[in-house]
Amino acid sequence: MAAFLLGAVLLIVQPQIVPSTPVINAKAETSQSVQRELLKKTSQKNDFKENIHSNGSCRQLPQTIIIGVRKGGTRALLEMLSLHPDIAAAETEVHFFDWEDNYRNGLQWYINQMPFSYPHQITVEKTPAYFTSPKVPERVYKMNQSMRLLLILRDPSERVLSDYTQVFYNHMQKHKPYPSIEQFLIKDGELNVDYKAINRSLYYIHMQNWLKYFPLDRIHIVDGDKLIKDPFPEIEKVERFLKLSPQINASNFYFNKTKGFYCLRDSGRERCLHESKGRAHPQVDTWLLEKLHEYFHEPNKKFFELVGRTFDWH
């Protein structure tokens, strides 16, 4: 009898196994409460010590994610948003939700990639590949169903050309040959719709996947073409979406004639995006551009209907 009672006591006090993948508290209404619940299940005491700074700041799960799109202007958006004192931005693309090896590391690993921030600040990370990755929407939802998402889009045809340009220059820097854009865009005399860069520009397909988990009022779409031409009005809209006090001003932006795009001015310090940004696109024959515009016409129309908004795209 005594042995039976001892076994029962040991069974009751046995510690729970710590899960290696994110778990969602369905009743959590704020990102802070979500984080507390998740950390209880994914962290040990030593983990907390590593994520708390002596000045009172700490690493925390992001409350906002820039989910894409690739070559849409995500870096420019993050840099501009970082002008706000209540924003703490992760420096690199984390690829937590779309890379399996990273995702298996669990939420504590994800938090370790975040910057130190104060309680009043919003932590932001950006990974452009999230938007087109089928598994990501559900994974983000399981972490925090109240997440505020930022999506920056450009004219789909222009985005395709930018996509090619980035890969082309990456190969050039490594002294590796790379085919012309026509070799990717044309197959058997017709537009090669299997080209990955074209698929990434079919916004309505990827948006449908996100809307399965997040209502439209949780996803703010930034007009990437307007952000390039006149950034301040677009950043104002982002501030309102994130419920930030209006701190970013028109004076924070100035046009750099040498680079051909807007740069930032913060407390007297001026900075521009890396030289890899704003590169000239390859010359493409008019008939091929028209093929692209024609192909994207119907997908764009479906996207406009899906989000209840139109964009000045071809």
N, C-alpha and C positions, 0 to 999 in steps of 0.2 A: 504493500500500500504506500509506504514512504517513497519507494522508488518511482511509483506511478505519479505521485504528487510532484516530486522533483522534476520529472520529465515534462510535466505540464507547465511548470513555472519556467523552465528553460525555453520551451516552445513559445511562450508569451513574450518573453523579453528578447528573443532572437532579433537582431537588427535586420531591417529590410534591405534587400539588394538594391544598390544604386543603379538606375537605368543609364545606358550609354547614349540613348537617343532622346530628343526633346519630348516632354510631356506637357499637355495643356490643361490648365485649370479652367474649365468651361465657365465658371461663375466669375472669373476675374474681369473687372470692368476697366481697369487702368493698367498701363504698361508697368507701373511700379509694383502693383500687386501681382501681376503675372510674373515679374522677375523674381519676387520673393518666393513664390511657390515653386518656380522652376529651380531656383538655386538650392532650396531645401532638398530637392531630389537629385541634384547633379553635382553638388559641391561638398567638400569637406572643410573643416575649420581652417586648415592651412591655405586653401584656395582664397578664402575671404581676405586673409592677411596680405596676399599678393595683389589684390585688387583694390585695396584701400590705401590712399596716400595720407601722409601726416598732415597735409594742409586741408584735409576734409573732402578732397575729391576722391572719386572712385571710378572704376570701370563698370559700365552697365550695359545691358542689352539695348540696342538701338530702338528708339521710338519712331524713327522714320527711316525708310530705305529708298534710295534712288534705284529703281529696278531696271532701268534701261531708257532708251534703247541704244545698242552699240552704234557708235558714230553719230549719235543724236545730239551730243553736247553735254554728256553727263559730267565730264571733268570741269567744264566751264560752269555748269550749274552748281556743282559742289563748291568750287572756289568762290563763286559769287555769294553763295549762301553762308560761307564761312566768315564773311564780313560781319555777320550778326554776332554780337557778344554772347547770345544765348544758344549758340550752335557749337557743338564739339564734333568734328568730323574725323572719321577714320582716314588715314593717309593713303592706304592702298586698297585695291579691290580684294575683298575677303574671299569671295567664291565659297561661302559656307553652304548655301542651300543647293548649289548646282554641281559641286564636285563631291563625289561620293566619299573619297578619302577624308576630306575636311568634315563632312557631315557626320561621319562615324566617330569623329573626335568628341562630339557632344557639345552642349551649350557652354560649358565652362571654357572650352577652347575658343569658342566664338567670342565670348566676353573678353578673353585675353587679347583679342585682336583690336578691341575698341580703345579709344583714347580715354584718359582720365577726364572726368567732367564733374561739375558741381550739381547739386540737386535741382537747381533751377534751369539747367541747360538741357537741350535736346541732343541726344547722340544720333548721328547720321552716318550710315555707310552706303557706298554705292558699288554695285556690281552690274554692269550693263547686260550681262548674259542672263540675268534672272528672268527678264521679260519673256524670252523665247524658250526657256527651259520648262518642259511640261510638268516636272515634279515640284517646281519651286513654289507655286501659289499655295498648294496644300501644306507644304512644310512651314511656310511663313505663317499661315493661318493657325497651325497647331502651336506655334510659339506664342503668337499674340494676334488674336482676331480683331483687336482694336488698332492695329498698325496703320499709320498714315503713310501712303505710298506716293512717290513722285516718279512720273514717267515723262521723259522728254523725247519728242518726236520731231523728225524733219521730213521734208518731201521724200517719199520713198525712193524715187529715182536718184535723187542726190545722195541719199544714204547709201545706195548700192555702190555708187562711184567712190564715195568716201571709204567704204568697206574695202573695196579693191585697193585703193591708194595706200591704206595703212599696211596691208599685207605686202604690197609691192615694195614699199620702202623698208619694211622689216627684212625682206630678202636682200635688198640692195646693200643694207648695212652689213650683212653677213657675207657679201660678195657671192650671192647665189642667184642664178638666173631665175626669172619669173615670166610666165607667159603674158602676152598682151591681154587687155581686158576683153577684146573681141573674141579671143579663144575661149573665154569663160561664158560670155553672153550669147554666143551663137553656136548652135548645134544643128547640123544638117540644114543649114540655111534659115533656121527659125530661132526664136528666142529660147535660150536654154533655161527653162523654168525650174530645173533641178539644181541650179546654181544656188549654193547656200545663202549668198548675199541677197538674192531675190527673195528667198523664203523668209529671211529676217525682216523684210519690209512688208510682209503681208500682216499688217498690224491687227486687223480684225480677228484673225485666227488666234493669235496669242492673247488678245484682249478678252476674247470669249472665255478662255481658260481662267484668267484672273477674276472675271466677274462671277465665276462659280463659287468663289470664296469670299470676295470682298465687294461690297456695294460700291457703286460709282462715286458716291460722295466720300469714299476713303481713298480714291485715286485721283490725284491732281495731275492733269496733263499740261506740260509746259510746251509751248510752241518754240521749238528749237530754231526755226528760221527767224522768228521775231527776236529771240534772245541774242542772236548774232547781230542783227541790225539795230536793235534798240533794247538793251538788256533791262533797264530799270523797271519799266511797267510789268515785265514778266516776273521779276523778283518780288515786286510788291504783291503780286497775286500769290506767290509762294508763301510770303510772310503771313498773309491773311489765312491761307489754308492751314498753316502750322500753328495758327493762333499766337504768333509772335508779335511783340510790340514793334511798331514801324521804326526801325533803326537804320536801315540801309537807305542812302540818299542818292540822287542823281549825280552828285559830286564824287561819288565813289567810283564812277566810270569815266574813262576818257578814251577817245579813239586814237589808236597808234597808227599813223599813216604808213610807217615802215612795214609793220606786220600786216596791216590791212584789217584789223579787228579791234574790238574794245579790250582794254586792259583795266586793271583795278588800282585804286588809290585808297589806302587805309592808313589813317593817322600820319599822313605825309609820306608814307612809304608806297612806292609804285611797284607793281609786279604784273607780269604778263604770263600767259600760258606757255607751256613748253613749245619749243620750235617745231615739234612734231605736229602741233595743232595748226589747222588752217592751211595745210598744204594744197597746192593746186591739183585739181583733178586731171586725169589724162584726157587728151583730146578724143572725143568720140563722134563718129559720123552722125549727122542729123537724123538719118533714117533709123539708126539704131536707138537714138534717144527717143524718137517717136514710137518705136516698138515698145520701149520701157513704159512710156507714158500711157500708151494704149492698154498695155497689160495691167497696169495698176489702176486703171479708171474704175472698174467695177469693185475691186477690193477696197479701194478708198471710199467709194460710195457706201459700202456696207459698214465700214468703220465709222463714218460720219453718223449713220443711223444708229449704230450701237451706242455711241457716246453722246448723241444729241448735240453735236457741234461740228462745224465745218472748218477746214483749214485751206489756206491758199496754196494748194498743191496742183501740179499739172493734171 
